[in-house]
Amino acid sequence: MNYSEIANGHTRLLPSKILRNLGISVIAFALGLASLIAPVQAQNKKSEINQKNANMSQTTAARQSGGQSAGKEAIRPFRVNFPEAKLVDLRRRIAATQWPEKETVNDSSQGVPLTTMQELARYWMTDYDWRKVEVKLNALPQFITNIDGLDIHFIHVRSKHPNALPLVITHGWPGSIIEQMKIIDPLINPAAHGGKAEDAFDVVIPSMPGYGFSGKPTSTGWGPERMARAWDVLMKRLGYTRYVAQGGDWGAFVVDQMGLQAPAGLLAIHTNMPATVPADVDKALLSGGPAPSGLSADEQRAFEQLVRTFKQVDYARLMASRPQTLYGIADSPVGLAAWLLDHNDADGQPAATVAAGLNRKSSITGELTRDEILDNITLYWLTNTGVSASRLYWEYKGGFFNTKGVSIPVAVSVFPGEQYEAPRSWTERAYPKLIYYNRLDKGGHFAAWEQPQIFAAELRAAFKSLR
């Protein structure tokens, strides 16, 4: 029992008559009581302040560390350290999950199966350790800077090699900077990963607005076009006058927009989800009509893959139309986890690579593991970005896989598990300055996360001609 419990509880048992009989005046007692309470109140106030500081979002803490005198373009160091109370609350909420009944089918056609979610929830609640990924994150140089009125979080790792090529990499949904952590060392230190020193990169990995530790937009307008402009500001603020850019999933939209804007200093882009679909094919896909005549075997296969993909994007349609309605993913960890797991790749919905990763405890070759999947989901939970991240679908009003008109140099890697495998013929028409095209035999939609060594080797080869 602490002092405040004594002061607030036991005094009710001491009426004034007893006090007088004890020879203690009411005034003296009050003064004595005050002397007991004052330090307690001070300690409680201090605890409240400490708890308030601890509960501040990491973005807010970083913003304050810069100080007003640092200016709008200040770059402030950043560290991740969530209070233990947030992790205790996470486990409590998982334990309190109200589960639905089992699905009425024997596959995942109705969504993520009940047994899958219950097994993941049990591990998440009892065995998973968020602090391990905090250590990994804090081992990397992280920063916050304000661009166009919004705090942008980013990882920035410089190579020890003096002629390293600056590279900005953009993640997607339902990903985060967690996706790219495994490719950092192979990019900055290629000689240790099968490459050569002259293949090195300086690596910049921003958190998209509304994702992770970046600020959450409070007004509309933060779509891929605005991010593309912001990333150019970021690279120049870091002192880079020439650089390249890479993206997959939503990151592919961002780099396509960077290619359209073609800012001075942007040498080329690399995408692992290229937008290559010709206008007549795109029209047929949107109308549900048959494929245009005259397609090659590769083109016909890509058309069929896209037909399948468009049948599996209900999650995207909901986020594009009603993102604010997703209150459940801000209130329930299990609800958030199921939502982030229920997206598709070339092997179906939920994504087969992620589903396989849920059963993988470790991997010496870098394949996706259960802990890495939970690292990403837990980041969404602790930053409460399930809904804010979803709004990106609402913001974007353009097409998805249709050609955009990029005219700067472009490199393309085609992974077999992508939502469609872009034929070389379409790719050459979509990107007239194609400097690299390669089809891989392994890897999928989240290629950097799934096959980090292969992905890093692709980036080294893709940009080799620009060094």
Number of C-alpha atoms within 10 A of each C-alpha: 5 7 13 16 12 13 15 11 10 10 11 9 8 9 10 13 11 11 13 11 9 9 10 14 13 14 9 11 13 12 12 11 14 14 11 15 18 12 13 17 14 11 12 13 12 12 12 12 12 12 13 11 14 17 16 14 19 21 24 15 16 23 21 10 14 17 12 10 7 11 10 14 14 18 21 18 16 23 19 19 14 18 14 12 12 14 18 11 11 20 17 13 16 19 15 11 14 10 11 7 7 10 15 9 9 9 10 14 13 12 15 20 18 16 11 13 17 15 11 19 21 14 15 21 17 11 10 16 15 16 15 11 18 16 13 11 17 14 10 15 15 21 22 30 24 20 18 13 10 18 23 27 29 24 22 19 19 19 21 13 16 12 14 21 25 24 25 24 25 27 26 22 19 21 23 24 23 20 23 19 17 18 20 24 19 23 31 25 23 22 14 12 14 12 17 12 19 17 23 26 30 23 23 23 24 26 24 30 24 25 30 30 31 24 23 21 16 10 6 10 13 21 20 24 18 14 23 26 18 19 24 23 17 22 20 15 15 13 10 17 14 16 22 22 29 24 22 24 22 22 24 27 29 29 32 30 20 26 25 16 17 20 14 11 14 22 18 26 28 29 25 26 28 30 23 24 25 16 11 11 20 21 16 15 19 11 8 11 11 13 18 14 8 8 13 11 10 14 20 17 16 20 24 14 18 21 20 18 19 15 10 18 15 13 15 17 13 16 20 17 13 14 20 13 11 18 13 14 21 18 14 18 25 26 18 23 23 21 20 20 20 21 22 24 23 21 17 18 22 23 19 18 23 25 19 13 19 19 14 15 11 14 10 5 11 16 21 27 22 20 24 20 21 21 22 20 24 20 22 27 23 19 18 21 23 28 22 21 25 23 23 24 20 19 16 16 10 10 12 18 19 18 20 20 16 21 17 20 21 30 24 26 22 25 24 20 22 23 24 25 24 29 20 18 12 18 21 17 15 22 23 14 15 20 20 19 20 14 14 15 10 14 21 27 25 29 28 25 24 24 19 26 21 18 25 24 18 21 21 20 16 22 23 14 9 12 9
